Amino acid sequence: MGPLLHVMGNEEKFREVLVNLVENAIKFTSRGEIRVSTNVTGNEVDISVRDTGEGIA
């Protein structure tokens, strides 16, 4: 596990966006995988939600 990160921003909106991305990944991935990852560069944090679901036409 990496270092503890403190992110400034609206906690409620951040949680809402992250939960929405993960729920959609679960909803549209009947088989395969879902990956949630983070990458820290300096004072920036990138969060990625990837899945093998059907995608958008």
mmCIF file of the N, C-alpha and C atoms, coordinates in Angstrom:
data_MODEL
# 
_entry.id   MODEL 
# 
loop_
_atom_site.group_PDB 
_atom_site.id 
_atom_site.type_symbol 
_atom_site.label_atom_id 
_atom_site.label_alt_id 
_atom_site.label_comp_id 
_atom_site.label_asym_id 
_atom_site.label_entity_id 
_atom_site.label_seq_id 
_atom_site.pdbx_PDB_ins_code 
_atom_site.Cartn_x 
_atom_site.Cartn_y 
_atom_site.Cartn_z 
_atom_site.occupancy 
_atom_site.B_iso_or_equiv 
_atom_site.pdbx_formal_charge 
_atom_site.auth_seq_id 
_atom_site.auth_comp_id 
_atom_site.auth_asym_id 
_atom_site.auth_atom_id 
_atom_site.pdbx_PDB_model_num 
ATOM 1   N N  . MET A 1 1  ? 0.840   -1.175  0.000   1.00 0.00 ? 1  MET A N  1 
ATOM 2   C CA . MET A 1 1  ? 0.000   0.000   0.000   1.00 0.00 ? 1  MET A CA 1 
ATOM 3   C C  . MET A 1 1  ? 0.883   1.236   0.000   1.00 0.00 ? 1  MET A C  1 
ATOM 4   N N  . GLY A 1 2  ? 0.501   2.243   -0.783  1.00 0.00 ? 2  GLY A N  1 
ATOM 5   C CA . GLY A 1 2  ? 1.289   3.461   -0.913  1.00 0.00 ? 2  GLY A CA 1 
ATOM 6   C C  . GLY A 1 2  ? 1.045   4.435   0.223   1.00 0.00 ? 2  GLY A C  1 
ATOM 7   N N  . PRO A 1 3  ? 1.578   5.630   0.079   1.00 0.00 ? 3  PRO A N  1 
ATOM 8   C CA . PRO A 1 3  ? 1.429   6.644   1.127   1.00 0.00 ? 3  PRO A CA 1 
ATOM 9   C C  . PRO A 1 3  ? -0.009  7.143   1.221   1.00 0.00 ? 3  PRO A C  1 
ATOM 10  N N  . LEU A 1 4  ? -0.377  7.625   2.383   1.00 0.00 ? 4  LEU A N  1 
ATOM 11  C CA . LEU A 1 4  ? -1.690  8.233   2.594   1.00 0.00 ? 4  LEU A CA 1 
ATOM 12  C C  . LEU A 1 4  ? -1.714  9.573   1.876   1.00 0.00 ? 4  LEU A C  1 
ATOM 13  N N  . LEU A 1 5  ? -2.747  9.807   1.078   1.00 0.00 ? 5  LEU A N  1 
ATOM 14  C CA . LEU A 1 5  ? -2.839  11.039  0.303   1.00 0.00 ? 5  LEU A CA 1 
ATOM 15  C C  . LEU A 1 5  ? -3.981  11.905  0.815   1.00 0.00 ? 5  LEU A C  1 
ATOM 16  N N  . HIS A 1 6  ? -3.761  13.187  0.848   1.00 0.00 ? 6  HIS A N  1 
ATOM 17  C CA . HIS A 1 6  ? -4.799  14.145  1.218   1.00 0.00 ? 6  HIS A CA 1 
ATOM 18  C C  . HIS A 1 6  ? -5.140  14.951  -0.030  1.00 0.00 ? 6  HIS A C  1 
ATOM 19  N N  . VAL A 1 7  ? -6.395  14.857  -0.466  1.00 0.00 ? 7  VAL A N  1 
ATOM 20  C CA . VAL A 1 7  ? -6.818  15.533  -1.677  1.00 0.00 ? 7  VAL A CA 1 
ATOM 21  C C  . VAL A 1 7  ? -7.781  16.648  -1.291  1.00 0.00 ? 7  VAL A C  1 
ATOM 22  N N  . MET A 1 8  ? -7.500  17.853  -1.767  1.00 0.00 ? 8  MET A N  1 
ATOM 23  C CA . MET A 1 8  ? -8.384  18.978  -1.477  1.00 0.00 ? 8  MET A CA 1 
ATOM 24  C C  . MET A 1 8  ? -9.488  19.024  -2.522  1.00 0.00 ? 8  MET A C  1 
ATOM 25  N N  . GLY A 1 9  ? -10.717 19.165  -2.077  1.00 0.00 ? 9  GLY A N  1 
ATOM 26  C CA . GLY A 1 9  ? -11.842 19.246  -2.994  1.00 0.00 ? 9  GLY A CA 1 
ATOM 27  C C  . GLY A 1 9  ? -13.122 18.881  -2.276  1.00 0.00 ? 9  GLY A C  1 
ATOM 28  N N  . ASN A 1 10 ? -14.174 18.772  -3.022  1.00 0.00 ? 10 ASN A N  1 
ATOM 29  C CA . ASN A 1 10 ? -15.479 18.433  -2.480  1.00 0.00 ? 10 ASN A CA 1 
ATOM 30  C C  . ASN A 1 10 ? -15.561 16.912  -2.301  1.00 0.00 ? 10 ASN A C  1 
ATOM 31  N N  . GLU A 1 11 ? -15.475 16.466  -1.064  1.00 0.00 ? 11 GLU A N  1 
ATOM 32  C CA . GLU A 1 11 ? -15.449 15.034  -0.777  1.00 0.00 ? 11 GLU A CA 1 
ATOM 33  C C  . GLU A 1 11 ? -16.706 14.323  -1.276  1.00 0.00 ? 11 GLU A C  1 
ATOM 34  N N  . GLU A 1 12 ? -17.850 14.956  -1.098  1.00 0.00 ? 12 GLU A N  1 
ATOM 35  C CA . GLU A 1 12 ? -19.119 14.337  -1.509  1.00 0.00 ? 12 GLU A CA 1 
ATOM 36  C C  . GLU A 1 12 ? -19.174 14.154  -3.027  1.00 0.00 ? 12 GLU A C  1 
ATOM 37  N N  . LYS A 1 13 ? -18.770 15.156  -3.784  1.00 0.00 ? 13 LYS A N  1 
ATOM 38  C CA . LYS A 1 13 ? -18.786 15.059  -5.248  1.00 0.00 ? 13 LYS A CA 1 
ATOM 39  C C  . LYS A 1 13 ? -17.745 14.050  -5.741  1.00 0.00 ? 13 LYS A C  1 
ATOM 40  N N  . PHE A 1 14 ? -16.572 14.051  -5.103  1.00 0.00 ? 14 PHE A N  1 
ATOM 41  C CA . PHE A 1 14 ? -15.535 13.093  -5.468  1.00 0.00 ? 14 PHE A CA 1 
ATOM 42  C C  . PHE A 1 14 ? -16.046 11.668  -5.280  1.00 0.00 ? 14 PHE A C  1 
ATOM 43  N N  . ARG A 1 15 ? -16.641 11.408  -4.130  1.00 0.00 ? 15 ARG A N  1 
ATOM 44  C CA . ARG A 1 15 ? -17.188 10.081  -3.838  1.00 0.00 ? 15 ARG A CA 1 
ATOM 45  C C  . ARG A 1 15 ? -18.275 9.724   -4.845  1.00 0.00 ? 15 ARG A C  1 
ATOM 46  N N  . GLU A 1 16 ? -19.151 10.675  -5.167  1.00 0.00 ? 16 GLU A N  1 
ATOM 47  C CA . GLU A 1 16 ? -20.246 10.438  -6.117  1.00 0.00 ? 16 GLU A CA 1 
ATOM 48  C C  . GLU A 1 16 ? -19.713 10.022  -7.487  1.00 0.00 ? 16 GLU A C  1 
ATOM 49  N N  . VAL A 1 17 ? -18.697 10.720  -7.974  1.00 0.00 ? 17 VAL A N  1 
ATOM 50  C CA . VAL A 1 17 ? -18.112 10.399  -9.280  1.00 0.00 ? 17 VAL A CA 1 
ATOM 51  C C  . VAL A 1 17 ? -17.453 9.027   -9.259  1.00 0.00 ? 17 VAL A C  1 
ATOM 52  N N  . LEU A 1 18 ? -16.662 8.753   -8.232  1.00 0.00 ? 18 LEU A N  1 
ATOM 53  C CA . LEU A 1 18 ? -15.959 7.475   -8.150  1.00 0.00 ? 18 LEU A CA 1 
ATOM 54  C C  . LEU A 1 18 ? -16.935 6.304   -8.029  1.00 0.00 ? 18 LEU A C  1 
ATOM 55  N N  . VAL A 1 19 ? -17.943 6.438   -7.186  1.00 0.00 ? 19 VAL A N  1 
ATOM 56  C CA . VAL A 1 19 ? -18.949 5.379   -7.031  1.00 0.00 ? 19 VAL A CA 1 
ATOM 57  C C  . VAL A 1 19 ? -19.690 5.159   -8.344  1.00 0.00 ? 19 VAL A C  1 
ATOM 58  N N  . ASN A 1 20 ? -20.029 6.236   -9.048  1.00 0.00 ? 20 ASN A N  1 
ATOM 59  C CA . ASN A 1 20 ? -20.738 6.116   -10.320 1.00 0.00 ? 20 ASN A CA 1 
ATOM 60  C C  . ASN A 1 20 ? -19.899 5.350   -11.344 1.00 0.00 ? 20 ASN A C  1 
ATOM 61  N N  . LEU A 1 21 ? -18.617 5.669   -11.443 1.00 0.00 ? 21 LEU A N  1 
ATOM 62  C CA . LEU A 1 21 ? -17.738 4.970   -12.384 1.00 0.00 ? 21 LEU A CA 1 
ATOM 63  C C  . LEU A 1 21 ? -17.623 3.489   -12.057 1.00 0.00 ? 21 LEU A C  1 
ATOM 64  N N  . VAL A 1 22 ? -17.447 3.165   -10.783 1.00 0.00 ? 22 VAL A N  1 
ATOM 65  C CA . VAL A 1 22 ? -17.304 1.765   -10.380 1.00 0.00 ? 22 VAL A CA 1 
ATOM 66  C C  . VAL A 1 22 ? -18.623 1.013   -10.568 1.00 0.00 ? 22 VAL A C  1 
ATOM 67  N N  . GLU A 1 23 ? -19.747 1.623   -10.195 1.00 0.00 ? 23 GLU A N  1 
ATOM 68  C CA . GLU A 1 23 ? -21.051 0.963   -10.371 1.00 0.00 ? 23 GLU A CA 1 
ATOM 69  C C  . GLU A 1 23 ? -21.340 0.692   -11.844 1.00 0.00 ? 23 GLU A C  1 
ATOM 70  N N  . ASN A 1 24 ? -21.017 1.644   -12.720 1.00 0.00 ? 24 ASN A N  1 
ATOM 71  C CA . ASN A 1 24 ? -21.229 1.417   -14.155 1.00 0.00 ? 24 ASN A CA 1 
ATOM 72  C C  . ASN A 1 24 ? -20.323 0.310   -14.674 1.00 0.00 ? 24 ASN A C  1 
ATOM 73  N N  . ALA A 1 25 ? -19.102 0.266   -14.204 1.00 0.00 ? 25 ALA A N  1 
ATOM 74  C CA . ALA A 1 25 ? -18.195 -0.806  -14.621 1.00 0.00 ? 25 ALA A CA 1 
ATOM 75  C C  . ALA A 1 25 ? -18.761 -2.160  -14.204 1.00 0.00 ? 25 ALA A C  1 
ATOM 76  N N  . ILE A 1 26 ? -19.267 -2.252  -12.994 1.00 0.00 ? 26 ILE A N  1 
ATOM 77  C CA . ILE A 1 26 ? -19.856 -3.504  -12.502 1.00 0.00 ? 26 ILE A CA 1 
ATOM 78  C C  . ILE A 1 26 ? -21.096 -3.854  -13.309 1.00 0.00 ? 26 ILE A C  1 
ATOM 79  N N  . LYS A 1 27 ? -21.944 -2.871  -13.546 1.00 0.00 ? 27 LYS A N  1 
ATOM 80  C CA . LYS A 1 27 ? -23.216 -3.086  -14.246 1.00 0.00 ? 27 LYS A CA 1 
ATOM 81  C C  . LYS A 1 27 ? -23.017 -3.624  -15.667 1.00 0.00 ? 27 LYS A C  1 
ATOM 82  N N  . PHE A 1 28 ? -21.993 -3.130  -16.363 1.00 0.00 ? 28 PHE A N  1 
ATOM 83  C CA . PHE A 1 28 ? -21.821 -3.482  -17.767 1.00 0.00 ? 28 PHE A CA 1 
ATOM 84  C C  . PHE A 1 28 ? -20.689 -4.464  -18.025 1.00 0.00 ? 28 PHE A C  1 
ATOM 85  N N  . THR A 1 29 ? -20.178 -5.101  -16.983 1.00 0.00 ? 29 THR A N  1 
ATOM 86  C CA . THR A 1 29 ? -19.132 -6.111  -17.145 1.00 0.00 ? 29 THR A CA 1 
ATOM 87  C C  . THR A 1 29 ? -19.635 -7.429  -16.575 1.00 0.00 ? 29 THR A C  1 
ATOM 88  N N  . SER A 1 30 ? -20.254 -8.226  -17.437 1.00 0.00 ? 30 SER A N  1 
ATOM 89  C CA . SER A 1 30 ? -20.775 -9.514  -16.973 1.00 0.00 ? 30 SER A CA 1 
ATOM 90  C C  . SER A 1 30 ? -19.658 -10.551 -16.834 1.00 0.00 ? 30 SER A C  1 
ATOM 91  N N  . ARG A 1 31 ? -18.614 -10.421 -17.661 1.00 0.00 ? 31 ARG A N  1 
ATOM 92  C CA . ARG A 1 31 ? -17.439 -11.280 -17.572 1.00 0.00 ? 31 ARG A CA 1 
ATOM 93  C C  . ARG A 1 31 ? -16.208 -10.411 -17.763 1.00 0.00 ? 31 ARG A C  1 
ATOM 94  N N  . GLY A 1 32 ? -15.117 -10.858 -17.234 1.00 0.00 ? 32 GLY A N  1 
ATOM 95  C CA . GLY A 1 32 ? -13.884 -10.098 -17.413 1.00 0.00 ? 32 GLY A CA 1 
ATOM 96  C C  . GLY A 1 32 ? -13.421 -9.495  -16.113 1.00 0.00 ? 32 GLY A C  1 
ATOM 97  N N  . GLU A 1 33 ? -12.933 -8.260  -16.198 1.00 0.00 ? 33 GLU A N  1 
ATOM 98  C CA . GLU A 1 33 ? -12.375 -7.659  -14.997 1.00 0.00 ? 33 GLU A CA 1 
ATOM 99  C C  . GLU A 1 33 ? -12.626 -6.165  -14.924 1.00 0.00 ? 33 GLU A C  1 
ATOM 100 N N  . ILE A 1 34 ? -12.515 -5.659  -13.716 1.00 0.00 ? 34 ILE A N  1 
ATOM 101 C CA . ILE A 1 34 ? -12.608 -4.231  -13.430 1.00 0.00 ? 34 ILE A CA 1 
ATOM 102 C C  . ILE A 1 34 ? -11.371 -3.878  -12.616 1.00 0.00 ? 34 ILE A C  1 
ATOM 103 N N  . ARG A 1 35 ? -10.676 -2.826  -13.031 1.00 0.00 ? 35 ARG A N  1 
ATOM 104 C CA . ARG A 1 35 ? -9.471  -2.398  -12.319 1.00 0.00 ? 35 ARG A CA 1 
ATOM 105 C C  . ARG A 1 35 ? -9.618  -0.933  -11.913 1.00 0.00 ? 35 ARG A C  1 
ATOM 106 N N  . VAL A 1 36 ? -9.362  -0.674  -10.650 1.00 0.00 ? 36 VAL A N  1 
ATOM 107 C CA . VAL A 1 36 ? -9.299  0.693   -10.148 1.00 0.00 ? 36 VAL A CA 1 
ATOM 108 C C  . VAL A 1 36 ? -7.856  0.917   -9.731  1.00 0.00 ? 36 VAL A C  1 
ATOM 109 N N  . SER A 1 37 ? -7.237  1.943   -10.299 1.00 0.00 ? 37 SER A N  1 
ATOM 110 C CA . SER A 1 37 ? -5.823  2.189   -9.983  1.00 0.00 ? 37 SER A CA 1 
ATOM 111 C C  . SER A 1 37 ? -5.579  3.671   -9.752  1.00 0.00 ? 37 SER A C  1 
ATOM 112 N N  . THR A 1 38 ? -4.476  3.947   -9.088  1.00 0.00 ? 38 THR A N  1 
ATOM 113 C CA . THR A 1 38 ? -4.062  5.331   -8.862  1.00 0.00 ? 38 THR A CA 1 
ATOM 114 C C  . THR A 1 38 ? -2.618  5.493   -9.304  1.00 0.00 ? 38 THR A C  1 
ATOM 115 N N  . ASN A 1 39 ? -2.280  6.711   -9.686  1.00 0.00 ? 39 ASN A N  1 
ATOM 116 C CA . ASN A 1 39 ? -0.917  7.054   -10.045 1.00 0.00 ? 39 ASN A CA 1 
ATOM 117 C C  . ASN A 1 39 ? -0.637  8.436   -9.470  1.00 0.00 ? 39 ASN A C  1 
ATOM 118 N N  . VAL A 1 40 ? 0.410   8.538   -8.669  1.00 0.00 ? 40 VAL A N  1 
ATOM 119 C CA . VAL A 1 40 ? 0.770   9.805   -8.040  1.00 0.00 ? 40 VAL A CA 1 
ATOM 120 C C  . VAL A 1 40 ? 2.019   10.351  -8.714  1.00 0.00 ? 40 VAL A C  1 
ATOM 121 N N  . THR A 1 41 ? 1.923   11.584  -9.210  1.00 0.00 ? 41 THR A N  1 
ATOM 122 C CA . THR A 1 41 ? 3.054   12.266  -9.816  1.00 0.00 ? 41 THR A CA 1 
ATOM 123 C C  . THR A 1 41 ? 3.144   13.652  -9.187  1.00 0.00 ? 41 THR A C  1 
ATOM 124 N N  . GLY A 1 42 ? 4.168   13.851  -8.379  1.00 0.00 ? 42 GLY A N  1 
ATOM 125 C CA . GLY A 1 42 ? 4.302   15.135  -7.695  1.00 0.00 ? 42 GLY A CA 1 
ATOM 126 C C  . GLY A 1 42 ? 3.118   15.369  -6.784  1.00 0.00 ? 42 GLY A C  1 
ATOM 127 N N  . ASN A 1 43 ? 2.385   16.448  -7.037  1.00 0.00 ? 43 ASN A N  1 
ATOM 128 C CA . ASN A 1 43 ? 1.202   16.733  -6.218  1.00 0.00 ? 43 ASN A CA 1 
ATOM 129 C C  . ASN A 1 43 ? -0.095  16.445  -6.971  1.00 0.00 ? 43 ASN A C  1 
ATOM 130 N N  . GLU A 1 44 ? -0.026  15.606  -8.001  1.00 0.00 ? 44 GLU A N  1 
ATOM 131 C CA . GLU A 1 44 ? -1.219  15.211  -8.759  1.00 0.00 ? 44 GLU A CA 1 
ATOM 132 C C  . GLU A 1 44 ? -1.512  13.731  -8.557  1.00 0.00 ? 44 GLU A C  1 
ATOM 133 N N  . VAL A 1 45 ? -2.807  13.414  -8.482  1.00 0.00 ? 45 VAL A N  1 
ATOM 134 C CA . VAL A 1 45 ? -3.255  12.028  -8.338  1.00 0.00 ? 45 VAL A CA 1 
ATOM 135 C C  . VAL A 1 45 ? -4.193  11.714  -9.495  1.00 0.00 ? 45 VAL A C  1 
ATOM 136 N N  . ASP A 1 46 ? -3.875  10.685  -10.261 1.00 0.00 ? 46 ASP A N  1 
ATOM 137 C CA . ASP A 1 46 ? -4.752  10.206  -11.330 1.00 0.00 ? 46 ASP A CA 1 
ATOM 138 C C  . ASP A 1 46 ? -5.425  8.940   -10.843 1.00 0.00 ? 46 ASP A C  1 
ATOM 139 N N  . ILE A 1 47 ? -6.744  8.869   -11.013 1.00 0.00 ? 47 ILE A N  1 
ATOM 140 C CA . ILE A 1 47 ? -7.505  7.675   -10.645 1.00 0.00 ? 47 ILE A CA 1 
ATOM 141 C C  . ILE A 1 47 ? -8.135  7.135   -11.919 1.00 0.00 ? 47 ILE A C  1 
ATOM 142 N N  . SER A 1 48 ? -7.984  5.845   -12.130 1.00 0.00 ? 48 SER A N  1 
ATOM 143 C CA . SER A 1 48 ? -8.473  5.215   -13.347 1.00 0.00 ? 48 SER A CA 1 
ATOM 144 C C  . SER A 1 48 ? -9.392  4.050   -12.998 1.00 0.00 ? 48 SER A C  1 
ATOM 145 N N  . VAL A 1 49 ? -10.527 3.963   -13.704 1.00 0.00 ? 49 VAL A N  1 
ATOM 146 C CA . VAL A 1 49 ? -11.424 2.813   -13.600 1.00 0.00 ? 49 VAL A CA 1 
ATOM 147 C C  . VAL A 1 49 ? -11.501 2.212   -14.993 1.00 0.00 ? 49 VAL A C  1 
ATOM 148 N N  . ARG A 1 50 ? -11.000 0.981   -15.139 1.00 0.00 ? 50 ARG A N  1 
ATOM 149 C CA . ARG A 1 50 ? -10.996 0.290   -16.432 1.00 0.00 ? 50 ARG A CA 1 
ATOM 150 C C  . ARG A 1 50 ? -11.766 -1.008  -16.303 1.00 0.00 ? 50 ARG A C  1 
ATOM 151 N N  . ASP A 1 51 ? -12.469 -1.370  -17.376 1.00 0.00 ? 51 ASP A N  1 
ATOM 152 C CA . ASP A 1 51 ? -13.193 -2.625  -17.355 1.00 0.00 ? 51 ASP A CA 1 
ATOM 153 C C  . ASP A 1 51 ? -13.185 -3.253  -18.734 1.00 0.00 ? 51 ASP A C  1 
ATOM 154 N N  . THR A 1 52 ? -13.620 -4.497  -18.797 1.00 0.00 ? 52 THR A N  1 
ATOM 155 C CA . THR A 1 52 ? -13.698 -5.222  -20.067 1.00 0.00 ? 52 THR A CA 1 
ATOM 156 C C  . THR A 1 52 ? -15.151 -5.365  -20.502 1.00 0.00 ? 52 THR A C  1 
ATOM 157 N N  . GLY A 1 53 ? -15.987 -4.454  -20.050 1.00 0.00 ? 53 GLY A N  1 
ATOM 158 C CA . GLY A 1 53 ? -17.416 -4.495  -20.362 1.00 0.00 ? 53 GLY A CA 1 
ATOM 159 C C  . GLY A 1 53 ? -17.707 -4.178  -21.815 1.00 0.00 ? 53 GLY A C  1 
ATOM 160 N N  . GLU A 1 54 ? -18.997 -4.155  -22.141 1.00 0.00 ? 54 GLU A N  1 
ATOM 161 C CA . GLU A 1 54 ? -19.442 -4.003  -23.529 1.00 0.00 ? 54 GLU A CA 1 
ATOM 162 C C  . GLU A 1 54 ? -19.179 -2.619  -24.111 1.00 0.00 ? 54 GLU A C  1 
ATOM 163 N N  . GLY A 1 55 ? -19.047 -1.596  -23.299 1.00 0.00 ? 55 GLY A N  1 
ATOM 164 C CA . GLY A 1 55 ? -18.760 -0.242  -23.794 1.00 0.00 ? 55 GLY A CA 1 
ATOM 165 C C  . GLY A 1 55 ? -19.982 0.432   -24.374 1.00 0.00 ? 55 GLY A C  1 
ATOM 166 N N  . ILE A 1 56 ? -19.754 1.598   -24.956 1.00 0.00 ? 56 ILE A N  1 
ATOM 167 C CA . ILE A 1 56 ? -20.827 2.408   -25.537 1.00 0.00 ? 56 ILE A CA 1 
ATOM 168 C C  . ILE A 1 56 ? -20.742 2.305   -27.053 1.00 0.00 ? 56 ILE A C  1 
ATOM 169 N N  . ALA A 1 57 ? -21.871 2.033   -27.678 1.00 0.00 ? 57 ALA A N  1 
ATOM 170 C CA . ALA A 1 57 ? -21.901 1.881   -29.134 1.00 0.00 ? 57 ALA A CA 1 
ATOM 171 C C  . ALA A 1 57 ? -21.568 3.193   -29.833 1.00 0.00 ? 57 ALA A C  1 
# 
